[in-house]
Amino acid sequence: MSIRQDRLPLVDLHADEIEIGHYGALLDTLNVGLLEFSTDGSLLQCNRQAQTLLGEEQPCWQDENGQPLSPDEHLAMQVVHTGQPVRQRAIGLRSSNSDLINWYKASAYPVLGDDGNLRRVLLILADLSRPSDLARDARQLPTHDPLTGLFNQRYISTLLDDECRRAQRYGRPFVLALLAIDDYPGICQTDGQHAGEDAVAEVGRLLARSLREFDMVGRFGVDEFLLILPNARVNEATSVLERLRELIETTRLRGDDKALTISGGLTEYSNEDTPTLIDTVRSLLAAAQAADGNRICVNLDLF
């Protein structure tokens, strides 16, 4: 599945409370509710948007046909019983003193503890009465870059901090890459600032379309993109980025026959802190650009 401009980072199966808090805050900006349930079905906490959706009174949960859900039929309890996520269900919420039903698109996901057992269930609620708002507004939200629709520098940095903590906690590998458009100042000087923006937008579109659903990509500078590739090793990530480089090389912007190329630096996490990781990929990117560009430089210390 390709990455859409309004996509959300997936909650990790072993997410801790800090990560869940970050995810809830992101969903608040997108007008999406997040509810956290314990394994007995009791509601532990929710983000601001969920509080707004639920209201002050305990709502009646209803299925797609408007029939009340029993406690065991609640999406959170379905996850408790099966251990599997429940995706894309239409759910109605009706307050106890009203006949009006508000409809939501709901998904529920398990969160596991260190021992592999179910620890929490996260329920996501998106208002079905405004299905186009998320896609239309995501480009303007503070977590997203308005030109590319990718995560902005502040939020991709937060996601990188989270990924480093997961890697330290569970020993899960991930790859970090920093890409940049070759000769971006020259593009702007020769063809104008609009041509540079077109190039940034096009590279952003190709990155979003080409990566895995759970990969994370953000605009990290004027012409730079930071990629976080979870559960990946440097060898396979190098192949992926080489294919991306070749794809972008074949791209022609409208009215321009010149090739658009990128360079990049790539490394695998090995217990560094975030600033050290960024410095590593930035130095590799600089080496790639100094070698005439259109290439990916890999951290050879990993071999």
C-alpha positions in Angstrom: 0.0 0.0 0.0 1.5 3.3 -1.0 1.8 6.2 1.4 -0.9 8.9 1.1 -0.3 12.5 2.0 -2.8 12.2 4.9 -1.3 8.9 6.2 -0.6 8.5 9.9 2.4 6.7 11.4 1.2 3.3 12.7 1.3 2.7 16.5 3.9 0.1 17.3 2.7 -3.1 18.8 4.9 -2.4 21.8 4.2 1.3 22.1 4.8 2.8 25.5 2.8 5.6 27.1 5.1 8.4 25.7 4.5 7.1 22.1 0.8 6.7 22.7 0.7 10.3 23.9 2.6 11.5 20.8 0.1 9.6 18.6 -2.9 11.0 20.5 -1.6 14.5 20.0 -1.1 14.0 16.3 -4.6 12.6 15.9 -5.9 15.7 17.8 -4.5 17.9 15.0 -6.3 15.7 12.5 -9.7 15.8 14.4 -9.4 12.1 15.0 -10.2 10.6 18.4 -7.9 8.1 20.3 -9.1 6.1 23.2 -7.0 3.8 25.4 -8.6 0.8 27.0 -7.4 -1.7 29.5 -7.8 -5.5 28.9 -11.0 -5.5 31.0 -12.6 -3.0 28.6 -12.4 0.0 30.9 -11.5 3.3 29.4 -8.1 4.6 30.7 -7.7 7.8 28.9 -8.4 9.6 25.6 -7.1 12.5 23.6 -9.0 15.9 23.4 -10.8 15.0 20.2 -12.1 11.8 21.7 -13.4 13.7 24.7 -15.3 16.0 22.3 -16.7 13.0 20.3 -17.8 11.1 23.5 -19.3 14.1 25.2 -19.9 14.4 29.0 -22.3 11.4 29.2 -21.6 7.8 28.6 -22.6 7.1 25.0 -24.4 4.1 23.6 -22.2 2.3 21.1 -24.0 0.9 18.0 -23.1 -1.3 15.1 -23.4 -0.6 11.4 -27.2 -1.4 11.5 -27.8 0.9 14.5 -28.1 -2.0 17.0 -26.6 -1.5 20.4 -23.3 -3.3 21.0 -23.0 -5.4 24.1 -19.9 -5.1 26.2 -18.3 -8.1 24.6 -19.1 -6.8 21.1 -17.3 -3.5 21.8 -14.3 -3.2 19.4 -11.8 -3.1 22.3 -13.1 -6.3 23.7 -13.0 -8.0 20.2 -9.3 -7.2 20.2 -9.0 -8.6 23.8 -10.7 -11.8 22.8 -8.9 -12.4 19.5 -5.6 -10.5 19.9 -6.1 -9.2 16.4 -6.8 -5.6 15.2 -10.2 -4.6 14.0 -10.1 -2.2 11.0 -12.4 0.2 9.3 -15.7 -0.5 11.1 -18.6 1.9 10.9 -19.7 2.7 14.5 -22.5 4.8 15.8 -22.4 6.8 19.1 -25.7 7.9 20.6 -26.0 9.9 23.8 -28.4 8.6 26.5 -30.7 11.6 26.2 -30.9 11.8 22.4 -32.0 9.8 19.5 -29.3 11.3 17.2 -26.6 8.9 16.2 -23.2 10.2 15.1 -21.3 7.9 12.8 -17.5 7.2 12.9 -15.0 5.1 11.1 -13.4 3.0 13.9 -10.3 0.8 14.1 -8.9 -0.9 17.2 -5.3 -2.1 17.7 -3.5 -4.2 20.3 -0.6 -2.9 22.3 1.7 -5.6 23.8 3.8 -5.6 27.0 7.4 -6.6 27.3 6.2 -10.2 27.9 4.3 -10.3 24.6 0.9 -10.3 26.3 -1.8 -7.8 25.6 -1.4 -4.7 27.7 -3.7 -2.0 26.1 -6.2 -1.6 23.2 -6.2 1.6 21.2 -9.4 2.7 19.5 -9.3 5.3 16.7 -12.5 7.3 15.8 -12.7 9.4 12.6 -15.9 11.4 11.9 -17.7 9.9 8.9 -19.7 13.0 8.4 -16.6 14.8 7.1 -14.7 12.2 5.1 -12.9 14.6 2.9 -11.6 17.0 5.6 -8.6 14.8 6.6 -7.2 14.5 3.1 -7.9 18.2 2.4 -6.6 19.7 5.6 -3.6 17.4 6.4 -1.4 19.5 4.1 -1.9 22.6 6.3 -1.6 21.0 9.7 1.5 21.7 11.9 2.6 18.1 11.7 2.8 18.2 7.9 4.8 20.2 5.4 2.3 22.1 3.2 4.3 21.8 0.0 4.8 18.1 0.0 2.2 16.8 2.4 5.0 14.8 4.2 5.7 15.2 7.9 7.5 18.4 8.7 10.9 18.6 10.3 9.7 19.0 13.8 7.4 15.9 13.7 9.7 13.6 11.8 12.3 14.4 14.5 9.8 13.3 17.1 9.2 10.1 15.2 13.0 9.5 15.0 13.3 9.9 18.8 10.5 7.4 19.3 12.1 4.9 16.9 15.4 5.2 18.7 13.7 4.4 22.0 12.0 1.4 20.5 15.3 0.1 19.0 17.0 0.5 22.4 14.1 -1.2 24.2 13.5 -4.2 21.9 16.6 -4.4 19.8 14.6 -3.8 16.6 16.8 -2.6 13.7 16.0 0.5 11.6 17.6 2.4 8.9 17.9 6.2 8.6 18.5 8.0 5.3 18.8 11.7 4.4 18.1 12.6 0.7 18.6 15.9 -1.1 17.9 17.2 -4.6 21.1 17.6 -6.6 22.0 21.2 -7.5 18.9 22.6 -6.0 20.3 26.2 -5.9 21.1 25.9 -9.6 17.6 24.8 -10.4 16.2 27.8 -8.6 18.7 30.2 -10.2 18.2 29.0 -13.7 14.5 28.3 -13.8 13.1 30.3 -10.8 12.0 29.5 -7.3 8.8 27.9 -8.6 10.8 25.3 -10.5 12.6 24.4 -7.2 9.3 24.1 -5.4 8.0 21.8 -8.2 11.1 19.6 -7.8 10.6 19.3 -4.1 7.0 18.5 -4.4 7.6 15.9 -7.1 10.4 14.1 -5.1 8.1 14.2 -2.1 5.3 12.6 -4.1 7.6 9.8 -5.4 8.9 9.1 -2.0 5.4 8.9 -0.5 4.2 6.6 -3.3 7.2 4.3 -3.2 7.8 3.4 0.5 6.1 0.9 2.7 3.0 1.9 4.7 4.9 2.0 8.0 8.0 3.8 6.7 8.2 7.4 7.8 9.3 10.3 5.6 9.5 14.0 6.3 10.8 17.2 4.7 13.9 18.0 6.7 15.2 21.1 5.0 14.5 23.2 1.9 15.4 20.3 -0.4 16.1 17.5 2.0 14.0 14.5 3.1 14.6 12.3 6.2 13.5 8.6 5.9 13.0 6.2 8.8 12.7 2.6 7.7 11.7 0.4 10.6 12.5 -3.3 10.7 15.1 -2.9 7.9 18.8 -3.7 7.5 21.2 -1.5 5.6 21.6 -3.9 2.7 17.9 -4.1 1.8 17.4 -0.4 2.5 20.3 0.4 0.0 18.4 -1.6 -2.7 15.2 0.3 -2.0 16.9 3.7 -2.1 18.8 2.8 -5.3 15.5 2.0 -7.0 14.1 5.3 -5.7 17.2 7.1 -7.1 16.7 5.5 -10.5 13.0 6.3 -10.5 13.6 10.0 -9.7 16.4 10.1 -12.4 13.8 9.2 -15.0 11.4 12.0 -13.9 11.0 15.1 -16.0 9.2 18.1 -14.6 6.7 19.7 -16.9 8.3 21.7 -19.7 11.8 20.6 -18.7 13.9 17.9 -20.4 16.6 17.9 -17.8 16.9 15.0 -15.4 16.0 15.4 -11.8 18.4 13.6 -9.5 19.0 13.1 -5.8 21.8 12.1 -3.5 21.6 10.4 -0.1 23.3 9.2 3.0 22.2 6.0 4.7 23.1 4.3 8.0 21.6 1.7 10.3 20.9 2.5 14.0 23.5 1.1 16.4 22.7 2.7 19.7 23.7 6.3 18.8 21.7 9.2 20.0 19.5 11.2 17.6 22.0 14.1 16.9 24.8 11.6 16.1 22.6 9.7 13.7 21.6 12.9 11.9 25.3 14.0 11.7 26.2 10.6 10.2 23.6 10.7 7.4 24.4 14.3 6.7 28.1 13.7 6.3 27.3 10.7 4.0 25.0 12.9 2.0 27.7 15.5 1.7 30.1 12.9 0.4 27.6 11.7 -2.2 27.1 15.3 -3.5 30.8 15.9 -3.5 31.2 12.9 -5.8 29.1 14.5 -8.5 25.8 13.5 -7.0 23.1 11.1 -8.2 24.3 8.4 -5.8 23.7 6.9 -2.3 26.5 6.7 0.2 26.3 4.0 2.8 28.0 4.0 6.2 30.8 1.6 5.6 31.5 1.3 9.3 28.5 -1.1 9.4 30.4 -3.7 7.3 
